[in-house]
Amino acid sequence: MPDLFWANLLVLGFTYELFTLVDIEDGNTLSERVRAWFRIHTRPGRAIFTVGWTGFAVWFLIHVLTG
């Protein structure tokens, strides 16, 4: 059952992302939303995103490899 849940979540996200790529309206893709949420155009926003993303990536890698 968890596999079905995660698969559906990924498919829904992928489907929405594909829809936003062909949509003429700007600001709908995941990367555009992340830039807005973290205010990447500012130094603090860029720093917070970089630290957060790197921390998550390191944690997830260790979490998966050491299971």
Beta strands, then each sheet from edge to edge (+ up, - down):
end
